[in-house]
């Protein structure tokens, strides 16, 4: 069932240039209007744009919807690259409805949808019931359109799970929405209702053991969701997400959620790993570079000390290669000094070199921010100084330095505004340029062939 691609340059080129226009079009349904509200518009536009450039195949399983989908490492959970992530944090049901036509037009094998919680969370208590009504109507329309556009696609709705931030009125609204959506599934047979309500405690909210920040799922939470999704898949697509939680020092609740997910994934996968902060986390690397089996170990907001603290999980994966990028969150701390940041970076590099001598390490330049984002000129000079340290230490720590920053910067060293919506994180074109630099500088074909030989050898043994 796993998706394997031939080792040719076109395999990468297709992933970076194929656009929605190459998927089949339809004229049977009126166009869904753009959503009237956003809770994080820049992020939605960033993710939706990059998704629109990535192909979906007829044997793919698309995970579509909100934060539960977005933060899940679905290909890793099931060890299958046909699991495609199309999640967007803070998405509501109007946004999922807005996106469903593009997904369904690609006629994937299955679509799993998780949406509606954000609609209810943002409503006042006296409007919560009406918000539930809107969710019910939107979910029905999502599946009506998906079935009309792709009659053979199997459709699933993952029930709404109230997080621990939801009010009492919101909990009642979530229950109402789930009740009516379940009834719609049972009466129409147009989609299957996947019930995760057993993850709620007596209050009707996500049980405490499934989250560290009250909002996002931790490794155990994802294990429970994955088990329910797995029941809807063929037996040869196995779930490998088994919750484990290593305790780390100096860790925030949100960071803990993400790291506990990494703890729960298989070890010794010999992946090509992308290690970093939110700039790394937001990249759909498996689809951008499909010739290799990649894993994403980016954590939003992570600093170099945070990456060092979670290196045990990186070491346990025994990656074939690591693409490392970090430092910007350290630099944006106004009190930070580059000499101190470099000491933290050296500690990280030294441990990787000592513990993973057989892993090919690529250290990518820390990216600058836009001129608007750095109006006081306090960030980019530090970025430039840190990158000089990284270039100079390549031989000492046995890594290849990759200058991604230059390809994304203007003549003054600022991140070009066309490559970012918020001045810091990358838009779709920024990721495409980044990947083109990796293809030019890193001999990815040879790396993919090495990974293939190692994984085949491990399979035989």
C-alpha positions as CSV (number, residue, x, y, z in Angstrom):
1,X,0.0,0.0,0.0
2,X,2.9,2.4,0.6
3,X,3.7,4.9,-2.1
4,X,7.1,4.4,-3.7
5,X,8.5,6.7,-6.3
6,X,11.2,6.1,-8.9
7,X,14.5,7.9,-8.2
8,X,14.4,10.5,-10.9
9,X,14.6,14.3,-10.9
10,X,11.1,14.6,-12.2
11,X,9.7,13.0,-9.0
12,X,10.8,16.1,-7.1
13,X,9.9,18.6,-9.8
14,X,6.4,17.3,-10.1
15,X,5.8,17.8,-6.3
16,X,6.9,21.4,-6.5
17,X,5.2,22.5,-9.7
18,X,2.0,20.5,-10.0
19,X,-1.0,22.8,-9.3
20,X,-4.7,22.5,-8.7
21,X,-5.4,23.2,-12.4
22,X,-3.9,19.8,-13.2
23,X,-6.6,18.1,-11.2
24,X,-9.9,17.5,-12.9
25,X,-12.4,20.3,-12.8
26,X,-16.1,20.3,-12.5
27,X,-19.0,22.7,-13.2
28,X,-21.7,20.8,-11.4
29,X,-21.6,22.8,-8.1
30,X,-21.7,26.5,-7.3
31,X,-18.4,27.8,-5.9
32,X,-18.2,27.9,-2.1
33,X,-17.7,31.5,-0.9
34,X,-14.6,32.4,1.0
35,X,-15.1,32.2,4.8
36,X,-16.4,35.3,6.5
37,X,-14.1,34.9,9.5
38,X,-10.6,33.8,10.4
39,X,-8.8,33.3,13.7
40,X,-5.4,33.2,12.1
41,X,-5.7,34.3,8.5
42,X,-2.0,34.4,7.6
43,X,-1.6,30.8,8.7
44,X,-4.7,29.7,6.8
45,X,-3.5,31.4,3.6
46,X,0.0,30.0,4.0
47,X,-1.2,26.4,4.5
48,X,-4.0,26.5,2.0
49,X,-1.7,27.9,-0.7
50,X,1.0,25.3,-0.3
51,X,-1.6,22.5,-0.2
52,X,-3.1,23.8,-3.5
53,X,0.3,23.0,-5.2
54,X,0.7,19.5,-3.9
55,X,-0.9,16.6,-5.8
56,X,-3.3,14.1,-4.4
57,X,-3.5,10.6,-5.9
58,X,-6.4,8.2,-6.2
59,X,-4.9,5.8,-3.6
60,X,-4.3,8.6,-1.0
61,X,-6.0,8.9,2.3
62,X,-6.6,12.6,3.0
63,X,-6.8,13.9,6.6
64,X,-8.7,17.2,6.3
65,X,-9.7,19.8,8.8
66,X,-8.6,21.5,12.0
67,X,-5.8,21.3,14.6
68,X,-6.3,17.7,15.4
69,X,-5.5,16.9,11.8
70,X,-2.8,19.6,11.3
71,X,-0.7,18.5,14.3
72,X,-0.9,14.8,13.5
73,X,2.0,13.0,11.8
74,X,-0.3,10.7,9.9
75,X,2.2,9.1,7.6
76,X,4.4,8.3,10.6
77,X,1.4,7.0,12.7
78,X,0.6,4.5,10.0
79,X,4.0,4.1,8.4
80,X,2.4,4.9,5.0
81,X,3.1,7.8,2.8
82,X,-0.4,7.6,1.3
83,X,-1.7,9.3,4.4
84,X,-1.9,12.9,3.4
85,X,-2.2,15.8,5.9
86,X,-4.4,18.7,4.8
87,X,-5.0,20.1,8.3
88,X,-5.0,23.8,9.2
89,X,-4.9,25.0,12.8
90,X,-7.8,27.2,13.9
91,X,-9.9,26.1,10.9
92,X,-13.6,26.1,11.3
93,X,-16.3,24.3,9.3
94,X,-16.7,27.2,6.8
95,X,-13.0,26.8,5.9
96,X,-13.2,23.1,5.5
97,X,-16.3,23.6,3.3
98,X,-14.3,26.1,1.3
99,X,-11.5,23.6,0.7
100,X,-13.4,20.4,0.1
101,X,-13.9,20.8,-3.6
102,X,-10.2,20.9,-4.3
103,X,-9.7,17.7,-2.2
104,X,-12.7,15.8,-3.7
105,X,-11.8,16.7,-7.3
106,X,-8.6,14.7,-6.9
107,X,-10.8,11.6,-6.2
108,X,-8.7,10.2,-3.3
109,X,-9.4,6.8,-1.8
110,X,-10.6,8.1,1.5
111,X,-11.2,11.5,3.2
112,X,-11.3,11.9,7.0
113,X,-12.7,15.2,8.2
114,X,-12.3,16.9,11.6
115,X,-13.9,20.3,11.9
116,X,-16.4,22.4,13.8
117,X,-14.8,22.9,17.2
118,X,-13.4,26.4,16.4
119,X,-16.9,27.6,15.3
120,X,-18.3,26.7,18.7
121,X,-15.3,28.0,20.7
122,X,-15.4,31.4,19.2
123,X,-19.2,31.8,19.8
124,X,-20.5,33.5,22.9
125,X,-22.5,31.2,25.3
126,X,-25.8,32.5,24.1
127,X,-24.8,31.9,20.5
128,X,-23.3,28.4,21.0
129,X,-26.4,26.5,20.0
130,X,-26.6,28.6,16.7
131,X,-23.0,27.9,16.1
132,X,-23.7,24.2,16.4
133,X,-26.5,24.5,13.9
134,X,-24.1,26.1,11.4
135,X,-21.6,23.4,12.0
136,X,-24.2,20.7,11.3
137,X,-25.3,22.4,8.1
138,X,-21.7,22.9,6.9
139,X,-20.7,19.3,7.6
140,X,-23.7,18.0,5.7
141,X,-22.7,20.2,2.8
142,X,-19.1,19.1,3.0
143,X,-20.0,15.5,2.5
144,X,-22.8,16.3,0.0
145,X,-20.2,18.0,-2.2
146,X,-17.5,15.5,-1.7
147,X,-19.8,12.6,-2.7
148,X,-21.1,14.6,-5.7
149,X,-17.6,15.3,-6.9
150,X,-16.1,11.9,-6.1
151,X,-18.8,9.2,-5.6
152,X,-16.3,6.4,-5.0
153,X,-14.3,8.2,-2.3
154,X,-15.0,6.8,1.2
155,X,-15.9,9.6,3.5
156,X,-15.5,9.8,7.3
157,X,-16.3,12.4,10.0
158,X,-14.2,12.4,13.2
159,X,-16.5,13.5,16.0
160,X,-15.9,16.9,17.6
161,X,-14.0,16.6,20.9
162,X,-14.4,19.6,23.1
163,X,-11.0,20.8,24.5
164,X,-10.5,21.9,28.0
165,X,-11.0,25.6,27.0
166,X,-14.6,25.1,25.9
167,X,-17.3,26.7,28.1
168,X,-20.2,24.7,29.6
169,X,-22.5,26.1,26.9
170,X,-19.9,25.1,24.3
171,X,-19.9,21.5,25.6
172,X,-23.6,21.3,25.1
173,X,-23.3,22.7,21.6
174,X,-20.6,20.1,20.8
175,X,-22.9,17.3,21.9
176,X,-25.7,18.7,19.8
177,X,-23.5,18.9,16.7
178,X,-22.2,15.4,17.2
179,X,-25.7,14.0,17.7
180,X,-27.1,15.5,14.5
181,X,-24.1,14.7,12.4
182,X,-24.2,11.1,13.6
183,X,-27.8,10.9,12.6
184,X,-27.1,12.4,9.2
185,X,-24.4,9.8,8.7
186,X,-26.7,6.9,9.7
187,X,-29.6,8.2,7.6
188,X,-27.8,8.9,4.4
189,X,-25.0,6.4,4.4
190,X,-23.0,9.1,2.6
191,X,-20.3,9.1,5.2
192,X,-19.2,7.2,8.3
193,X,-19.2,8.8,11.8
194,X,-16.0,8.0,13.7
195,X,-16.8,8.4,17.4
196,X,-14.0,9.6,19.7
197,X,-16.3,10.7,22.5
198,X,-14.7,8.1,24.8
199,X,-11.8,10.6,25.0
200,X,-14.0,13.0,27.0
201,X,-14.2,13.0,30.8
202,X,-17.4,13.5,32.9
203,X,-17.3,17.2,32.1
204,X,-17.7,16.4,28.4
205,X,-14.3,17.8,27.6
206,X,-11.0,16.2,26.5
207,X,-9.7,14.2,29.4
208,X,-6.6,15.7,31.1
209,X,-4.4,12.7,30.3
210,X,-4.7,13.5,26.5
211,X,-3.3,17.1,26.6
212,X,-0.7,19.2,28.4
213,X,-2.0,22.6,27.3
214,X,-5.7,22.0,27.5
215,X,-6.1,22.4,23.7
216,X,-3.9,20.2,21.6
217,X,-3.5,16.4,21.8
218,X,-0.4,14.8,23.2
219,X,1.1,11.4,22.2
220,X,-1.5,9.5,24.2
221,X,-4.3,11.5,22.7
222,X,-3.1,10.8,19.2
223,X,-2.8,7.1,20.0
224,X,-6.5,7.1,20.8
225,X,-7.5,9.0,17.6
226,X,-5.2,6.8,15.5
227,X,-6.8,3.6,16.9
228,X,-10.2,4.8,15.9
229,X,-9.1,5.9,12.4
230,X,-7.2,2.6,12.0
231,X,-10.5,0.7,12.4
232,X,-11.6,2.3,9.1
233,X,-8.5,1.2,7.2
234,X,-7.5,-2.1,5.7
235,X,-5.7,-4.4,8.1
236,X,-2.4,-4.1,6.2
237,X,-2.2,-0.4,7.1
238,X,-1.1,-0.7,10.7
239,X,-1.0,2.0,13.4
240,X,2.5,2.4,15.0
241,X,1.6,5.2,17.4
242,X,2.1,3.8,20.9
243,X,2.1,6.5,23.5
244,X,5.4,7.0,25.5
245,X,6.4,10.1,27.3
246,X,10.0,11.0,28.2
247,X,10.2,13.7,30.7
248,X,12.3,16.7,29.6
249,X,13.4,19.8,31.6
250,X,12.4,23.4,30.7
251,X,9.5,22.5,28.5
252,X,6.2,24.3,28.0
253,X,2.9,22.5,27.9
254,X,2.5,23.0,24.1
255,X,6.1,21.9,23.6
256,X,5.4,18.9,25.8
257,X,2.4,17.9,23.6
258,X,4.5,17.9,20.5
259,X,7.5,16.1,22.0
260,X,5.3,13.4,23.6
261,X,4.0,12.7,20.1
262,X,7.5,12.2,18.9
263,X,8.2,9.8,21.8
264,X,5.2,7.7,20.6
265,X,6.5,7.1,17.1
266,X,8.6,4.1,15.9
267,X,12.3,4.2,16.5
268,X,15.1,3.4,14.1
269,X,13.1,4.3,11.0
270,X,16.3,5.5,9.2
271,X,14.4,8.6,8.0
272,X,15.6,11.8,6.5
273,X,14.7,14.1,9.4
274,X,13.9,17.8,9.4
275,X,14.7,19.2,12.8
276,X,13.8,22.7,13.9
277,X,11.2,25.1,15.0
278,X,7.8,26.2,13.5
279,X,9.5,27.1,10.2
280,X,10.4,23.4,9.9
281,X,7.2,22.1,11.4
282,X,5.0,23.9,8.8
283,X,6.8,22.3,5.9
284,X,5.1,19.2,4.3
285,X,8.5,17.7,3.6
286,X,7.3,14.2,2.6
287,X,5.3,15.8,-0.2
288,X,7.8,18.4,-1.1
289,X,10.6,15.8,-1.4
290,X,8.8,12.6,-2.2
291,X,11.8,10.6,-3.4
292,X,12.8,10.2,0.3
293,X,11.1,9.0,3.5
294,X,11.1,12.1,5.6
295,X,10.1,12.8,9.2
296,X,9.2,16.2,10.5
297,X,10.6,17.0,14.0
298,X,9.8,20.7,14.0
299,X,8.3,22.3,17.1
300,X,6.6,25.7,17.1
301,X,8.5,28.2,19.2
302,X,11.4,25.9,19.8
303,X,14.8,27.3,20.8
304,X,18.2,25.6,20.6
305,X,18.0,24.4,24.2
306,X,14.6,22.8,23.5
307,X,16.1,21.0,20.5
308,X,18.9,19.7,22.6
309,X,16.6,18.5,25.3
310,X,14.7,16.3,22.8
311,X,17.7,14.9,21.0
312,X,17.2,11.5,22.6
313,X,14.2,10.9,20.3
314,X,16.3,12.1,17.3
315,X,19.0,9.6,18.2
316,X,16.6,6.8,18.7
317,X,15.3,7.3,15.2
318,X,18.8,6.8,13.9
319,X,18.2,9.0,10.8
320,X,20.1,8.6,7.6
321,X,20.3,12.4,7.4
322,X,19.3,15.4,9.4
323,X,18.4,18.8,8.0
324,X,18.8,21.2,10.9
325,X,17.6,24.8,11.1
326,X,17.3,26.8,14.3
327,X,18.2,29.9,16.2
328,X,15.6,32.5,15.1
329,X,13.5,32.1,18.3
330,X,16.7,32.6,20.4
331,X,17.6,35.7,18.4
332,X,14.2,37.4,18.7
333,X,14.7,37.5,22.4
334,X,15.8,41.1,22.8
335,X,18.2,40.2,25.6
336,X,20.0,37.5,23.6
337,X,23.6,37.7,22.6
338,X,24.9,35.8,19.6
339,X,27.9,34.4,21.5
340,X,25.6,32.8,24.0
341,X,23.3,31.5,21.2
342,X,26.3,30.0,19.5
343,X,27.3,28.1,22.7
344,X,23.8,26.5,22.7
345,X,24.2,25.7,19.0
346,X,27.6,24.2,19.6
347,X,26.2,22.0,22.4
348,X,23.5,20.7,20.0
349,X,26.0,20.1,17.1
350,X,28.5,18.3,19.4
351,X,25.9,15.8,20.7
352,X,24.7,15.0,17.2
353,X,28.3,14.5,16.0
354,X,29.1,12.2,19.0
355,X,25.8,10.2,19.1
356,X,25.1,9.9,15.4
357,X,28.5,9.6,13.6
358,X,26.9,7.7,10.7
359,X,24.2,10.3,10.1
360,X,24.8,12.9,7.4
361,X,24.2,16.3,8.9
362,X,23.1,19.3,6.9
363,X,23.0,22.6,8.9
364,X,20.9,25.2,7.1
365,X,21.4,28.9,7.7
366,X,19.1,30.6,10.1
367,X,16.6,32.6,8.1
368,X,16.2,36.4,8.4
369,X,13.0,38.3,8.8
370,X,11.5,41.0,6.6
371,X,12.5,44.6,6.8
372,X,9.0,45.4,8.2
373,X,9.4,42.7,10.9
374,X,12.9,44.1,11.8
375,X,12.1,47.8,11.7
376,X,14.6,48.4,14.6
377,X,17.3,46.4,12.9
378,X,17.9,44.2,16.0
379,X,17.2,40.8,14.5
380,X,18.9,40.4,11.1
381,X,22.4,41.5,12.2
382,X,22.3,38.7,14.7
383,X,21.0,36.3,12.1
384,X,23.9,37.2,9.8
385,X,26.5,36.9,12.7
386,X,25.1,33.5,13.7
387,X,25.3,32.2,10.1
388,X,29.0,33.2,10.0
389,X,29.5,30.9,13.0
390,X,27.6,28.1,11.3
391,X,29.7,28.4,8.1
392,X,33.0,28.4,10.0
393,X,32.2,25.4,12.2
394,X,31.2,23.0,9.4
395,X,34.5,21.1,9.4
396,X,34.8,21.0,13.2
397,X,31.4,19.3,13.6
398,X,31.4,17.4,10.3
399,X,28.4,18.9,8.6
400,X,27.5,20.5,5.3
401,X,26.4,24.1,5.6
402,X,23.5,25.0,3.3
403,X,22.9,28.7,2.7
404,X,19.1,28.8,2.3
405,X,18.9,32.4,3.6
406,X,20.6,34.0,0.5
407,X,18.1,32.5,-1.8
408,X,15.2,34.0,0.2
409,X,16.8,37.4,0.9
410,X,17.0,40.7,-0.8
411,X,20.2,42.7,-1.5
412,X,20.1,44.0,2.1
413,X,19.8,40.6,3.7
414,X,16.2,40.9,4.6
415,X,13.7,38.1,3.9
416,X,11.8,39.1,0.8
417,X,8.2,40.0,1.6
418,X,6.9,37.8,-1.2
419,X,8.2,34.8,0.7
420,X,6.3,35.5,3.9
421,X,2.9,36.6,5.1
422,X,3.9,37.6,8.6
423,X,7.5,38.6,8.0
424,X,8.9,35.5,9.8
425,X,7.2,32.3,8.6
426,X,7.4,31.1,5.0
427,X,4.7,31.2,2.4
428,X,4.4,28.5,-0.2
429,X,6.9,30.1,-2.6
430,X,9.4,30.3,0.2
431,X,9.2,26.5,0.8
432,X,9.6,25.9,-2.9
433,X,12.7,28.0,-3.1
434,X,14.0,26.3,0.0
435,X,13.5,22.9,-1.6
436,X,15.2,24.0,-4.9
437,X,18.3,25.0,-2.8
438,X,18.3,21.5,-1.2
439,X,18.0,19.8,-4.6
440,X,20.9,21.9,-6.0
441,X,23.2,21.6,-3.0
442,X,22.6,18.3,-1.3
443,X,22.7,15.4,-3.8
444,X,19.2,14.3,-2.7
445,X,19.1,11.5,-5.3
446,X,22.2,9.9,-3.8
447,X,20.8,10.4,-0.3
448,X,17.5,8.8,-1.3
449,X,19.3,5.8,-2.9
450,X,21.3,5.3,0.3
451,X,18.2,5.4,2.4
452,X,16.5,2.9,0.1
453,X,19.5,0.5,0.4
454,X,19.6,0.8,4.2
455,X,15.8,0.3,4.6
456,X,15.8,-2.7,2.3
457,X,18.7,-4.2,4.2
458,X,16.9,-3.8,7.5
459,X,13.8,-5.3,6.0
460,X,15.7,-8.4,4.9
461,X,17.3,-8.8,8.3
